[in-house]
Amino acid sequence: MKYSALFLALLIAQGMAVAPAQAGPGHSHDEKPKTAQTNSAHAHDDSGHDHGSDHDDDHDEAATIDADMAKRVGIEVATAGAGTIERHIPLYGELVIPPNRQAQVRARFPGMITQIKPAVGDTVKKGEVLALVESNDSLRTYPVTAPIAGVLLQQYASQGEYTAGETLFSLADSSILWAELKMFPASLDEIKTGLPVHIEARGGRVDSQISHILPASGQPYVLARVALDNSNGHFSAGERVNALVDAEIIDVSLVIDNKALQDLEGKQVVFVREGNRYEPRPLQLGRTDGRFTEVLSGLHAAEEYVVVNSYLIKAEIEKAGAAHEH
């Protein structure tokens, strides 16, 4: 196979080289990397069908890349095997701070505020002093402390002012958020507490489960509440989120990661690694949940297929195919 200048430049920049391999039954290599597992050139299914005949003659070439080279260009493989396909029900909602992680702070006794300690936006610990107040009755100064750990969101009074039970500060701890997802009562037949949920926001995904289902006052829907770990501060209260509820989990005998799939001349393929040789394998696919897809034919359990950077191999095969047409 002739490799494109772009791919060769990438490999040379990494201090590597690529060797072409001619496909075909019985082909062997003089050297095989110790870290790579060598498989037969063509695998057969139970009916004796030869996977090598599944793809067109145009794709009889395969790239040969040793283990060190593959690692440096970021080619990663996975092992095909049994797995699950999830049937999802989409829901939509909003992130809120749980009530037990919010606090309105007041002085215990009327008096003069003699000192304000933190500033709005500061993170405070539970029990930390927020202000000092001189009591009108005892004329003694006592501390006003934080009842929870969190961020000081609002300050409603200033040093030198008199307080008689008004709110002085508001605090919130957003390390745990609730996703309150709207669902219609008809969905209660399929959506139950304890079901896994995938929360999607800002291009990321967090897995959790439904902790409560409760009515929404005066609304034609109910709320599915999902606890969300926000210890890294990635999410904010009030943020809109999408969610996928696992209404059903289906066991299948063979699945692949969707990141591995490439379209090659109108066919869905993965690139199977046999030793240090990578060849396209057309697949017949079944059900999918957007992350994993069921394989009906074209691949066997325990075969290794490229799951990261398979486009590099695809580009070289297409380049070689184009060259053969001229």
Residue pairs with C-beta under 8 A, 6 or more apart in sequence:
1 20
1 21
1 61
1 62
1 63
1 316
1 317
1 320
2 20
2 319
2 320
2 323
3 11
3 18
3 20
3 316
3 319
4 315
4 316
4 319
6 315
7 18
7 312
7 315
7 316
8 18
10 73
10 312
11 17
11 18
11 69
11 72
11 73
14 69
14 72
14 73
15 72
16 68
16 69
16 72
16 73
17 69
18 63
18 64
18 65
18 69
19 64
19 65
20 61
20 63
20 64
21 27
21 29
21 61
21 62
21 63
21 64
21 277
22 60
22 61
23 41
23 52
23 60
23 61
23 62
23 279
24 41
24 60
25 41
25 42
25 52
26 41
27 41
29 64
29 275
29 276
29 277
31 66
32 38
32 275
32 276
33 66
33 67
33 68
33 275
33 276
34 67
35 67
36 66
36 67
36 273
36 275
36 276
37 275
37 304
38 274
38 275
39 273
39 274
39 275
39 303
39 304
40 274
41 52
41 274
42 50
42 51
42 52
43 51
43 300
43 303
44 50
44 51
45 51
45 297
45 300
49 297
51 281
51 298
51 299
51 300
54 281
54 282
54 298
55 267
55 269
55 279
55 280
55 281
55 282
56 265
58 265
58 321
58 324
59 264
59 265
59 279
59 280
59 317
59 321
61 317
61 320
62 277
62 278
62 279
62 280
63 277
63 278
63 313
63 316
63 317
64 276
64 277
64 278
65 73
65 75
65 276
65 278
66 276
67 276
70 276
73 309
73 312
74 308
74 309
75 278
75 306
75 308
75 309
75 310
75 312
75 313
76 306
76 307
76 308
76 309
77 273
77 304
77 305
77 306
77 307
78 256
78 257
78 260
78 304
78 305
78 307
79 302
79 303
79 304
80 254
80 255
80 256
80 295
80 299
80 300
80 301
80 302
80 303
80 304
80 305
81 254
81 255
81 301
81 302
82 251
82 252
82 253
82 254
82 255
82 301
83 251
83 252
83 254
83 255
83 292
84 249
84 250
84 251
84 252
84 255
84 292
85 249
85 250
85 252
85 255
85 287
85 288
85 289
85 292
85 293
85 294
86 196
86 244
86 246
86 248
86 249
86 250
86 289
86 291
87 246
87 247
87 248
87 249
87 250
87 289
88 198
88 244
88 245
88 246
88 247
88 289
88 290
89 187
89 190
89 191
89 244
89 245
89 247
90 242
90 243
90 244
90 245
91 181
91 182
91 183
91 191
91 197
91 224
91 242
91 243
91 244
91 245
92 181
92 182
92 240
92 241
92 242
92 243
93 179
93 180
93 181
93 182
93 223
93 224
93 240
93 241
93 243
94 179
94 180
94 238
94 239
94 240
94 241
95 177
95 178
95 179
95 180
95 201
95 228
95 235
95 236
95 237
95 238
95 239
95 241
96 177
96 178
96 180
96 237
96 238
97 172
97 173
97 174
97 177
97 178
97 237
98 176
98 177
98 178
101 148
101 150
101 172
101 173
101 174
101 175
101 176
102 148
102 150
102 170
102 171
102 172
102 173
103 146
103 147
103 148
103 150
103 170
103 171
103 172
104 167
104 169
104 170
105 130
105 144
105 146
105 147
105 167
105 168
105 169
105 170
105 171
106 144
106 163
106 165
106 166
106 167
106 168
107 113
107 131
107 133
107 144
107 163
107 165
107 168
108 142
108 144
109 133
109 135
109 136
109 137
109 138
109 142
110 135
110 136
110 137
110 162
110 163
110 164
110 165
111 133
111 134
111 135
111 136
111 162
111 163
112 133
112 134
112 136
112 160
112 161
112 162
112 163
113 131
113 132
113 133
113 157
113 158
113 159
113 160
113 161
113 162
113 163
113 168
114 132
114 133
114 134
114 141
114 159
114 160
115 131
115 132
115 159
116 130
116 131
116 155
116 158
116 159
117 128
117 129
117 130
117 131
117 132
118 124
118 128
118 130
118 152
119 152
119 155
120 152
120 153
120 154
120 155
121 151
121 152
122 151
122 152
123 149
123 150
123 151
123 152
124 130
124 146
124 149
124 150
124 151
124 152
124 171
125 146
125 149
126 146
126 147
126 148
126 149
127 145
127 146
128 145
128 146
129 143
129 144
129 145
130 143
130 144
130 145
130 146
130 152
130 168
130 169
131 143
131 144
131 168
131 169
132 141
132 142
132 143
132 144
133 141
133 142
133 143
133 144
133 163
134 140
134 141
135 141
135 142
144 168
144 169
146 169
146 171
147 171
148 171
148 173
149 173
150 171
150 172
150 173
150 174
151 171
151 172
151 173
151 174
152 169
152 170
152 171
153 170
153 171
153 172
154 169
154 170
155 168
155 169
156 166
156 167
156 168
156 169
156 170
157 163
157 166
157 168
172 237
174 230
174 233
174 235
174 236
174 237
175 229
175 230
175 231
175 233
176 227
176 228
176 229
176 230
176 231
177 227
177 228
177 230
177 235
177 237
178 225
178 226
178 227
178 228
179 197
179 199
179 208
179 225
179 226
179 227
179 228
179 241
179 243
180 223
180 224
180 225
181 197
181 223
181 224
181 225
181 226
181 241
181 243
182 216
182 221
182 222
182 223
183 191
183 213
183 221
183 222
183 223
183 224
184 220
184 221
184 222
185 221
185 222
188 213
188 222
190 247
191 210
191 213
191 224
191 245
191 247
192 210
192 213
193 210
193 211
193 212
193 213
194 209
194 210
195 209
195 210
195 245
195 246
195 247
196 207
196 208
196 209
196 245
196 246
197 207
197 208
197 209
197 210
197 224
197 226
197 243
197 244
197 245
197 246
198 205
198 206
198 207
198 243
198 244
198 246
199 205
199 206
199 207
199 208
199 226
199 228
199 241
199 242
199 243
200 241
200 242
200 243
200 244
201 235
201 239
201 240
201 241
201 242
202 234
202 235
204 234
206 228
206 229
208 226
208 227
208 228
208 229
209 226
210 224
210 225
210 226
210 245
211 225
211 226
211 227
212 223
212 224
212 225
213 222
213 223
213 224
213 225
214 222
214 223
214 225
215 222
215 223
216 222
216 223
224 245
226 243
228 235
235 241
250 287
252 286
252 287
252 294
253 301
254 294
254 295
254 299
254 300
254 301
255 292
255 293
255 294
255 295
256 270
256 283
256 292
256 293
256 295
256 299
256 305
256 307
257 291
257 292
257 307
258 288
258 290
258 291
258 292
258 293
259 307
259 308
260 270
260 271
260 305
260 306
260 307
260 310
261 268
261 269
261 270
261 283
261 293
262 268
262 269
262 270
262 271
262 280
262 310
262 311
262 314
263 269
264 280
264 282
264 314
264 317
264 318
267 282
268 282
268 283
268 285
269 280
269 281
269 282
269 283
270 280
270 281
270 283
270 299
270 305
270 306
270 310
271 278
271 279
271 280
271 281
271 305
271 306
271 310
271 313
271 314
272 278
272 279
272 280
272 281
272 299
272 303
272 304
272 305
272 306
273 304
273 305
273 306
278 306
278 313
280 313
280 314
280 317
281 298
281 299
281 305
282 298
283 295
283 296
283 297
283 298
283 299
284 295
284 296
284 297
284 298
285 293
285 294
285 295
285 296
286 293
286 294
286 295
286 296
287 293
287 294
288 294
299 305
306 313
